Amino acid sequence: MSATGDLTQAINNIQRHLVETGLIHRPRYCITRTEPTHSRISTGSINYYDHSIPSFINVLQSSEPILLRDNSLLYLEYFLRPAGAIMSHRLIYFPWPLAEPVDPSDFSDPDFDLADFILETAQDPSNIRLVGPVRFDFAPNERRENHSSSHIHFAPEARCAVAGPVHPSLFFRHIVSLFYPDHYTAIAKPITPTGFGTRTLTDDEPRLLYVESH
């Protein structure tokens, strides 16, 4: 199987497993587009986002990303060269911005609109959680001082280096272990961490805090 097929299968199989465990409420299976210079694998399309509630709503409405049990969102996007090498990726977790999740029974109501619920609930500041997206980027063409080829964004300009590109299995394991530890045992064996691509840390970066990806 090609590298594109391997990635697509991995992302889709992990989603199916997390649907079975109850963590994913609505999956979004991969879309693959192949061009002469590259292939793109994604679970939707996101052009821009920031750390605001209107941006969360825009992502929810425009890209129909993976929807988790607590209404948080996941988005994965990989670009590969024709020979299969990883060019870049964006792997994003958008935490639910409100203090309480939606009652799952509300989704069975045809008149229920999640975006309207967010806007109405957020009018009371006590209902808002101060949390932002977590993004795993691999962008070797943008490497510069204090901007590793592979890194995690915790805030708009706050980055932590990563050893190299991140396989979807490792991305899912990170998100589940950090934010949904009660589900971690259920995925620990079925979702096996996988070494992926080439290590891209420079000589000085191992002296700093970084995340292993191999």
Residue, then its C-alpha position, 0 to 999 in steps of 0.5 A: m500500500s502507498a504512503t497515502g493509502d497507509l495514512t488514510q487507512a490509519i486515520n479512518n481506522i482510528q476514528r472507527h475505533l474511537v466511535e466504538t469506544g464512545l469518544i467520537h460522536r461524529p467521525r469525518y473520514c479522509i478526503t484525498r486529493t492527488e496532484p502532480t506535485h503532491s497528495r493531500i489527505s485531510t478530514g475537511s478544510i480549514n483556511y484560518y482560525d484563531h483562539s476565539i469562540p466565533s472562530f470555533i463556530n466557523v471551524l464547526q460550520s465550514s469544515e464539519p470536522i471530527l466531533l468528540r463526545d464533549n463537542s470538542l473538534l479534531y482536524l488532520e491534514y497531511f501533504l505528501r510528495p509523490a514518492g511518499a515523503i511527508m511535506s507538511h502536516r497540521l493536526i489540531y485539537f479544538p477544545w470545547p469553549l464552554a464549561e458544560p458540554v451539550d446533552p447528547s439527546d439534544f442532537s436528536d432534535p432536528d431544530f437544535d443548532l450547535a452554533d446557536f447554542i454556543l453563542e447563546t450560552a457564551q453571553d454569560p461569561s461564567n459559561i466560558r472556558l479559557v482554553g485554546p487549540v493545540r496544534f501539531d505542525f510539521a513545516p520544514n520549509e518554515r524552520r528558523e530560530n525558535h521555530s522548529s520544523s516540527h512543533i506543538h502550538f499551545a498559544p498563537e506564538a508559544r511553541c514546543a519542539v517535536a522530534g519530527p513529523v507526527h503519525p496520526s496514531l501518536f496524535f490521537r494518543h497524545i490528545v486522548s492521554l491529555f484530555y480524555p484519560d478515562h479513554y486511554t486504556a481503551i486505545a493504548k493497544p489498538i492505537t500503537p505509536t508509530g515512528f514516522g518520517t525523519r527526525t528534524l531536531t537541530d543540534d541545539e533543540p535537544r537541550l530544550l524541552y521537546v516532545e518525542s515523536h519516534 
